[in-house]
Amino acid sequence: MMFSSNVFQYTLTIVFVLIIWNFSFAQKQYSISGTIRDASSGETLIGASVTVEGRREVGIANDYGFFSITLDPGEYDLKVSFIGFDSQIQHLDLNKDTTFSFLLEAGNTLDAVQINADSPRDILNTAIMGTNKFQIQDVLRVPVLFGEKDILKTIQLLPGVISGGEGNSGFYVRGGAVDQNLIILDEATVYNASHLFGFFSTFNSDAIKEVTLYKGGMPPEYGGRLASVLDISTLDGNKKQFGARGGVGLIASRLALEGPIKKDKGSFMLSGRRTYADMFLRLSKDSTINNSSLYFYDLNLKTNYQFDEKNTLYLSGYLGKDVLGYSETFGFDWGNTTATLRWNHIFNPRLFSNTSLIYGDFNYNVDVYDESAKFNIASLIRNFNFKQDFQFYPGSKHVFRFGINALKQKVSPANFTSRDTSALASLESESRSGIDLNAYLSHDWKVSDKVNMLYGLRLSIFMATGPGTFHKYNAEGEIVETEQYSDSKIVKQYFTIEPRLSVNFKLNELSSIKTSYNRNSQNLHLLTNSSASLPTDVWIMSSQNIKPQLADQGALGYFRTLKNDQFEFSAEVYYKTMQNQIDFKMNADVQANPNVEADLLYGKGRAYGLELFLKKRKGKLNGWLSYTLSKSERQFDEIDQGNWFAARQDRTHDLSVVAMYQINERWSFSSTFVYSTGNAVTFPSGKYIVDDKPIWYYTERNGSRMPDYHRLDLGFTFEPKQKGKIKSTWDFGIYNAYNHKNAYMIDFRENENDKNKTEAYQISLFGIIPSVTWNFKF
């Protein structure tokens, strides 16, 4: 612990020295700072830019709309802009620190329709690569399953991101596993981001403000996962007036309310969504069916209040639950709960602070009431998190970000509890606790007009703690040492240094080359044999036997804009190595196994690929084309004689085409086409008969392929003339328009006429599915 404390002390000392040096360096300059908001609602505009006319200085609004630019004394014209809004010009004579609050008006012309929250010039000028940003307006225009707009389905249409399966909201990024994606909602971690076993995501489109996906070159403020970060921000709520919006669809309905707590000072947003398949079950005359349950709901709440120009408080929360029950014999429910309390404080025009207290909880319960077997299975992940983040703007060419993070986590694996009348015996696994301490420092530095770089360091200290009984296992899975630990006593400690570097070389006004390197560590691991992200999957923490997963990724990319910024093109190549990857021994028991660590194998991985992206950003016709050529492999000494084999998520080709067309003021059209190589799978190589029953024989791991996947979705939106204060739209969708039966599963069985013959058969979930949704807003 002394070593850990010293590391944090040294880090904070370095930060302090840098702050003093930069204040001294910029002492003869003055700062222009403030907040950029939507004039109609008071919502902060994340990523809005403030440029100095005739110069190259640019200020970018942070996640709370705050910006800061430091300049020499003099007269300047500032241009404030954000995609979809009319720009604003402000003249000033800078002779002291100056604060502005900008209110931008939304643009209204059809030709101004644009997609994505970032601008092409931002992409050329910033060092970060492998990043995509979306505003919720972009997501609403993409046709999806059952007409429920879904951010997780939308990001699957980006290069380097592949779907977890037919209709599934799980996703893989650059060869990583499902659990290697960090999904955060208003800074709170969401562990299972899906409803109905993955067919819907937990994120209600009515509550979302902006979404950012990092799949390479992750800034040092993010950590804890190897593959990607999906950062989702929710709406603050309208500070000007009360309003409501929602929608009624074939499978679910939504309603969101927002308004001022005190005009221009504070606001609230409350959003809810529920499916109603269970209501149709009530219509059945069969008592077993009409007593069954099948639905999910989610609630989002956010409120904020600005006490003065320097202090704003935010409180946000999420509650989601799935309920599945079959009469009085079976019940299954699972869900997430999060809460985030944040305090923004502006110390001075150059130093911005955000302090967060975060709570997260994911749990599931299974109840079986059969007369011969009555039991309950329950599992829980719970954490408390403290974060302190600073942003420091010493000069027009420098932005420093630094902070600390302390996370206390508890994981209760699936416990099998038998009822009194059941003949089954209870089986319990001990809960595990851990503390994750992190510190980071990054420097966004504009070296010259041609070179911009972001570099930094993240320090991670993970401590597995008691209470509990802890075992050490040998290679055969036998217990070689057992020790009892009291509450909070450290069982095992891991220290990881994670360097991050991104560099942008601007070739000219239209193109740039970027390169990046980043190391990430992960101390929470998912044990699953499924390609889907199921609520019953088992999570475990690093321990005496399980080391942190590590990934090192390097990337190189070329970026260019075309036709007066109407088009954007990028080509990125990456190579990633992974250490301490986890797999299972043959016939491993994952569920309710107190010694599950004895059944694990540890190996390494690698992933590499090429990503091409062409996007039309504005005009009546816009959209994008993305293509990924990739390989993802794993190697374990105990599997396939130690040879490299394809990971389950390995897909050689992945293609997505998204098109959106504004036909006229009333009608718009959208479509998506996806094609991908079938993912790797292990099929039996033969069989033998034991007691007149077939036993399948498996040889090569993931040596076969599922059939190729392809699908076309269509969508139409009709906007009637507005009547009074109510504005409405009708969304019509066709999922899988040419009714292609994609394989959800391939299974094997004996031929009915000849038991010596084995035949494969395909299971498909969806054919063509129409949908219609009525949306309203007032």
Buried (B, 14 or more C-beta within 10 A) or exposed (E): EEEBEEBBEEBBEEBEEBBEEBBEEBEEBBBBBBBBBBBBBBBBBBBBBBBBEEEEBBBBBBBBBBBBBBBEEEEBEBBBBBBBBBEBEBEEEBEEBBBBEBBBEEBEEEEBBBBBBBBBBBBBBBBBBBBBBBBBBBBBBBBBBBBBBBBBBBBBBBBBBBBBBBBBBBBBBBBBBBBBBBBBBBBBBBBBBBBBBBBBBBBBBBBBBBBBBBBBBBBBBBBBBBBBBBBBBBBBBBBBEEBBBBBEBBBBBBBBBBBBEEEEBBBBBBBBBBBBBBEEBEEEEEEEBBBBBBBBBBBBBBBBBBEEEBEBBBBBBBBBBBBBBBBEBBBBBBBBBBBBBBBBBBEBBBBBBBBBBBBBBBBBBBBBBEEEEBBBBBBBBBBEBEBBBBBBBBBBBBBBBBBBBBBBBBBBBBBBBBBEEBEBEEBEBBBBBBBBBBBBBBBBBBEEEEBBBBBBBBBBBBBBBBBBEBBBBEEEBEEEEEEEBEEEEEBBBBBBEBEBBBBBBBEEEBBBBBBBBBBBBBBBBBBBEBBBBBBBBBBBBBBBBBBBBBBBBBBBBBBBBBEEBBBBBBBBBBBBBBBBBBBBBEEBEBBBBBEBBBBBBBBBBBBBBBBBBBBBBBBEEBBBBBBBBBBBBBBBEEBBEEEBBBBBBBBBEBBBBBBBBBEEEEEBBBBBBBBBBBBBBBBBEEBEEEEEEBEEEEEBBBBBBBEBBBBBBBBBBEBEEEEEEEBBBBBBBBBBBEEBEBBBBBEEEBEEEEEEEBEEEEEEBBEEBEBEBEBBBE
